[in-house]
Amino acid sequence: MAGSDATAAPEAGVGDPASAGDTAPAGPRERRQERERPAPRGGERSDAREDRRRERRSRWYRRDVRWSPYAFIAPFFVFFLAFGLFPLLYTGWASLHRVELTAPTDMEWVGLRNFSRLISDDFFWNALKNTLTIGVLSTVPQLLIALGIAHLLNYRLRGSMFFRVAVLTPYATSVAAATLVFVLLFGRDYGMINWVLGLAGVDPVDWQNGTWTSQLAVSTIVIWRWTGYNALIYLAAMQAIPDDLYESAALDGASRWQQFLHVTVPSLRPTILFTCVVSTIGATQLFGEPLLFNGGAGATGGADHQFQTLGLYLYEQGWVNLHLGRASAIAWTMFLILLVIGAVNWIIARRLRKSA
């Protein structure tokens, strides 16, 4: 029985392919199937890399679209914080202290004393009065002349581009160069203005030492420099007025002058208000022209402070008398005046919009 069992059931694991498990070598069929199995192609790998690259590009594109505008405007805010906001806040802080230019880090708290001293300071009120006078003498004629020049340039003229560039030339001229030329023109002994007045039988005028004459001379420099700039602003606003308004006025029998008064001027009211505000701000900050008009007087604005503006008075207190605290108080007073001017502009503009 034992022998028959041995011959009937062979020993397990000997010559049995199924029992060989994973260690058994692959047969011809398995090797053939392995060879016939498709391998990953190079095109599929390159497509996968291209998809990943495209995904990275799209991610960078989304970041670029989102953050690039902030990067473009960042330089303005950086420079504004460094040269605009920080000096403004530091000046406000210094105005509450007694601080000298010789020791700018040594500050003594005085509160509003620097501002209260301005109320009783005759030189401050003189500078404020001179600033107001020069502002009126320069702003009113300047804007009227600019309006007339813009009205002439609005018509079709031969060589109109030349005239537009010509009226803007004084604006591009240096303040120092323009003022020095006008100093020669307003000279007492050899000035061309007094020479022309002498032809008319008028005695020579001491332009620099008189109160009204010096302020009128400084105003003339401002008028010469800024009239062309305002004229181009008015010209741009005039070209935006519809031609239908002028055609309707012409059909009603209105003359050129009547069209100017009843069509052009009402249409320019917002622009005129804008130029008035900008010119007033410029007159409040007037500095270069009066400083150079009488170089020997320096920041005093003449022997009797007859044309000393707020800008010159600030310079005198801070950089001549070395009182940085007082100069800071004057600067903030000028800033508050400009805020009042801006508020008046806003109120007038609002009423104009309601009336329109």
PyMOL commands that set and color helices and strands:
alter all, ss='L'
color gray80, all
select helices_A, chain A and resi 2-8+18-23+28-36+42-94+113-119+122-153+160-172+175-185+192-199+211-238+243-251+256-267+269-284+288-293+298-300+310-320+324-355
alter helices_A, ss='H'
color red, helices_A
select strands_A, chain A and resi 97-100+103-109
alter strands_A, ss='S'
color yellow, strands_A
deselect
rebuild
show_as cartoon
